[in-house]
Amino acid sequence: QVQVVESGGGLVQPGGSLRLTCVVSGGRFGHAAMGWFRQTPGNERELVARITSGGNIVYTDYGNGRFTISRDNSKNTVYLQMDNLKPEDTALYLCQYRFPWNTPGDWGQGTQVTVSS
């Protein structure tokens, strides 16, 4: 059974930074594609960034230019470095483990990011 646990969210002022962490246990992390998604009340989850097992990275408009996704396979961990945060970045951020690729994936409970002065 795969377990996905996010941490690192919190309240930050505009312009500040946070680093989100996602730790996976019970799976084959080194073979998995890992993604960070965001969700706001009443809306569906939306992709922020994804990193494949081979290190290929995709950012959507939510993450491009200010966020950096990375992974440490020795720690079964994926990170999302969030810089120059804006109030519109406020959301629940969720981590997705996906292996094999043709499966829905496994999700954590999310970590709340609130950007406010």
Order of alpha helices (4+ residues) and beta strands (2+ residues): beta-beta-beta-beta-beta-beta-beta-beta-beta-beta-beta
